[in-house]
Amino acid sequence: MQDNAYDLRVKQASPDSPILKNCLFAFLTGGAISAAGEWLFTRFTLAGANEKNAAAYVSVLLIVLTAALTGIGVFDSIAKTAGAGTLVPITGFANAVAAPAIEYSTEGRVLGTAVKMFTIAGPVIVFGTAAAWIYGCVYYFFLR
């Protein structure tokens, strides 16, 4: 089969994606998560926490809430509707760690949960660290 014939068959078999709707839901959901984080930060600050501690409290609360919602299957429903909007870094990372841990928990605590926990998030951490190291070297040796 030639490439253009294959492309035509794929286009015929693939459903149309409502790009505008998906972008809107992603934007609104990501904005809502970020706004909730800002609201929590303000509440913690008003309750007497300094900015550094308030930021840590918000981070921990968002991670725990996302992991709990992933565990009971609610976060997946939200993600199906919101798409990329749930990938706001802290909630997306918490979901990426919690989902494989839950999925493979039947294989045991070590070989299931612990090993699979970073299946998705692990490469992000490794490549992020490598990119930061390379950037640091370039900055140190050439841009300083």
C-alpha angles and dihedrals in degrees: 000000000000121000095249092049090050091048090051092052091048091050091050093049097044119085118233113261118226093228097176093049092046092049091049093050091046092049094047095045095046089047092049092051091048092046090050089052091051091047091051091047090053092048093050091047092049089049089061105268117136117240095261093052093042090054090050092049091051092049093050092045093050091048094049093044092049093047091049092048089048090050094054093042098248098112091058090055091050091048093051090058099034099039114183092005089083090058091083094144102255098042093041091050093047090051092046090056099039099045098059091041090056094041094053098036090106089068091064138272097281106029094033114030102023097041098043096040093090098036092113102022096042097075090048091055093045096047092041091053092046092049091049091050093049091047090049091052093048091049094045097047103032113018104038 
